[in-house]
Amino acid sequence: MPYAKVVSKGSTSAKVMVSLPSPGPLSNNDYIDLIWLKTAQFDKQENAGGTNKDRVFPGLIAAAGEFKPNGSPVKGAATASASKSEPVFTARVKTGLTVYPVVHSAAGYVWEGAPITL
């Protein structure tokens, strides 16, 4: 199961890191290709216009990352390393939300971790 922890917290957003326990899917000749943070509830902040423009709805993706078979992000600097490692995903997410870390493996498995409130 993936787990999330707050790395740093600001007044409007928190930096969240999602990791996997060891051994992970690599030990079964699989790898994590997607990691995302899924929202758990409505945003309690009401906006002045009464519209849903600034609302966050349950089950929406707050942040996501895609990974190569060696564990490095698809977006970012190219790596020449042949060694494989489980990916670590870091993202900034709005404070006050509760999010679930979710991972998807190349073999089609999905795991959801415990929620974390930012």
C-alpha positions as CSV (number, residue, x, y, z in Angstrom):
1,M,0.0,0.0,0.0
2,P,1.3,3.5,-0.8
3,Y,1.6,6.0,2.0
4,A,1.7,9.8,2.0
5,K,3.4,12.2,4.4
6,V,3.5,16.0,4.5
7,V,7.1,17.2,3.8
8,S,6.4,20.9,4.3
9,K,3.3,22.9,4.9
10,G,2.5,26.5,3.9
11,S,-0.6,28.6,4.4
12,T,-2.2,27.7,1.1
13,S,-0.5,24.4,0.1
14,A,1.4,21.5,1.5
15,K,4.2,19.5,-0.1
16,V,3.2,15.8,0.0
17,M,5.4,12.8,-0.7
18,V,4.0,9.4,-1.7
19,S,6.2,6.4,-1.3
20,L,5.8,2.6,-1.4
21,P,6.8,0.1,1.3
22,S,9.6,-2.4,0.6
23,P,9.4,-4.8,-1.1
24,G,7.2,-3.2,-3.8
25,P,6.0,-4.3,-7.2
26,L,9.6,-4.5,-8.5
27,S,10.1,-7.6,-6.5
28,N,7.3,-9.3,-8.6
29,N,8.7,-8.1,-12.0
30,D,6.1,-5.3,-12.1
31,Y,6.5,-1.6,-11.7
32,I,4.5,1.5,-10.7
33,D,3.6,3.6,-13.8
34,L,1.2,6.1,-12.2
35,I,0.9,7.7,-8.7
36,W,-1.8,10.2,-7.8
37,L,-3.5,11.9,-4.9
38,K,-7.3,11.6,-4.8
39,T,-9.5,14.1,-2.9
40,A,-11.7,12.7,-0.2
41,Q,-14.3,15.4,0.5
42,F,-15.8,18.7,-0.6
43,D,-13.8,21.8,0.0
44,K,-15.4,23.6,3.0
45,Q,-14.4,27.0,1.8
46,E,-17.4,28.9,0.3
47,N,-16.5,31.4,-2.4
48,A,-18.1,34.8,-2.8
49,G,-20.0,34.2,-6.1
50,G,-21.7,31.0,-4.9
51,T,-20.4,29.1,-7.9
52,N,-18.6,25.8,-7.8
53,K,-15.5,27.3,-9.5
54,D,-13.3,27.0,-6.4
55,R,-14.8,23.8,-5.0
56,V,-13.0,20.5,-4.8
57,F,-15.2,17.4,-5.3
58,P,-14.7,13.9,-3.9
59,G,-12.7,11.5,-6.0
60,L,-11.0,14.1,-8.1
61,I,-7.2,13.9,-8.8
62,A,-5.4,16.6,-6.9
63,A,-2.0,15.7,-8.3
64,A,-0.5,12.9,-10.5
65,G,2.8,11.6,-11.8
66,E,3.8,9.1,-14.5
67,F,6.8,6.9,-14.2
68,K,9.2,4.8,-16.4
69,P,10.0,1.1,-15.6
70,N,13.2,2.1,-13.8
71,G,11.2,4.3,-11.4
72,S,12.2,7.7,-12.8
73,P,9.5,10.2,-13.7
74,V,8.4,10.4,-17.4
75,K,8.5,14.2,-17.1
76,G,11.9,15.6,-16.1
77,A,15.6,15.1,-16.8
78,A,16.7,12.0,-18.6
79,T,18.6,9.4,-16.6
80,A,21.2,7.0,-17.9
81,S,20.9,4.7,-14.9
82,A,20.0,1.1,-15.6
83,S,19.2,0.4,-11.9
84,K,15.5,0.2,-11.0
85,S,13.9,1.6,-7.9
86,E,10.4,2.2,-6.6
87,P,9.2,5.7,-7.6
88,V,8.7,8.5,-5.1
89,F,6.1,11.2,-6.0
90,T,6.1,14.7,-4.6
91,A,3.5,17.4,-5.2
92,R,2.0,20.5,-3.8
93,V,-1.7,20.2,-2.8
94,K,-4.1,22.8,-1.3
95,T,-4.1,22.8,2.5
96,G,-7.3,21.7,4.3
97,L,-8.0,18.8,2.0
98,T,-7.9,15.1,2.8
99,V,-6.3,13.1,0.1
100,Y,-5.6,9.4,-0.5
101,P,-2.4,8.2,-2.2
102,V,-3.1,5.8,-5.1
103,V,-0.7,3.8,-7.3
104,H,-1.2,1.9,-10.5
105,S,1.1,-0.8,-11.7
106,A,2.0,-1.7,-15.3
107,A,0.3,-5.1,-14.7
108,G,-3.0,-3.3,-14.0
109,Y,-3.1,-3.5,-10.2
110,V,-4.3,-0.5,-8.1
111,W,-3.6,0.2,-4.5
112,E,-5.0,3.0,-2.3
113,G,-3.3,4.0,0.9
114,A,-4.6,5.6,4.1
115,P,-5.9,9.2,3.9
116,I,-3.9,12.2,5.0
117,T,-5.3,15.6,5.9
118,L,-3.2,18.5,4.8
